[in-house]
Amino acid sequence: MQEYSQAAFVLHTRPYRENQLLVDLFTQHHGKLAALSYIGHTTKSSRKALLQPFLPISVTLKGQHSLKNLLRVEPAGKSFLLQKQALFSGFYINELLVKLLPENIACSALYQQYSLCLQALAATDNIEVSLREFELILMDELGVAFDFSIVFEHQASGFYYLPDDGFMPAYTKLKQSCYDRQHLQAIAKRDLSCSQVRSTFKALMRQVINHLLKGVPLNSRKLFSNELGKSRR
C-alpha cells in the first residue's frame, strides 16, 4: 500500500486498544480522515504529545479503507495558544468538523479558512467574525447556500429562513426566528461592524447548524455555557 504525507490538524482523539488512539484528522489534501495511531507504553509518549488539537503537524498515512494507519507524525509549526473564549471557540469549530464534515473529501478552501480561524483565535482578533467566516465556508462545503437576493427585492421588515427554501418574507407569523431585513442586507454585504448585525448572523448560523445536526447537542456549547455561568457567580 502506498504511503502519503500531508499537513494536518488533530480534531479529536479517543482511546482504542492498549497503547492505541483513534484520531480524527483534518488534512490539507484529503479533508477529514480517521486514523489509528500507536502511542507507545510510556505516559510521556512523544507521539501522544503531538496528537493534540491546534498544533500544525505533518502526518504520513497508509491504508485504502476508511480507517487509516498513522505511520509518522511530526510538528509543522508552533501550536496555536488558545485561552478562555478562544479555546472554547476552537473546540467548537473542531466539533463542527467532526460531526458535520464527510470523510475523505478534499476541501482545501475550508482547510485554509480553518488555519486562518485558528490564527485569529490565538490573537483574540475579531473572534466572532472569524467564526462566522469559518461557518460560511463550512456551509458552502456542505452544499448549504444563502441566497440573499430576496432580502433586497422585498420590502418586508423581517424574513424567515427555511432550510429547504431559503429566505422568505415574514408577511405571516411563523413559530420560528424572524431576522431583520437591514441586518440580513448587511450580512450579505459582509458588513459586520454593528453588534446587532453580528447577533443576527450568529442566530441565523445557529439555526442552520442545529438543523444540520438534527438535534444532536454540541459539547463545546455546553462547556462554554458552564464556564460563562461560573464567571457570573
Secondary structure, 3 states (H helix, E strand, C coil): CCEEEEEEEEEEEEECCCCEEEEEEEECCCEEEEEEEECCCCCCCHHHHHCCECCCEEEEEECCCCEEEEEEEEECCCCCCCCCHHHHHHHHHHHHHHHHCCECCCCHHHHHHHHHHHHHHHCCCCHHHHHHHHHHHHHHHCCCCCCCHHHHHCCCCEEEEECCCEEEECCCCCCCCCEEHHHHHHHHCCCCCCHHHHHHHHHHHHHHHHHHHCCCCCHHHHHHHHHHHHHCC
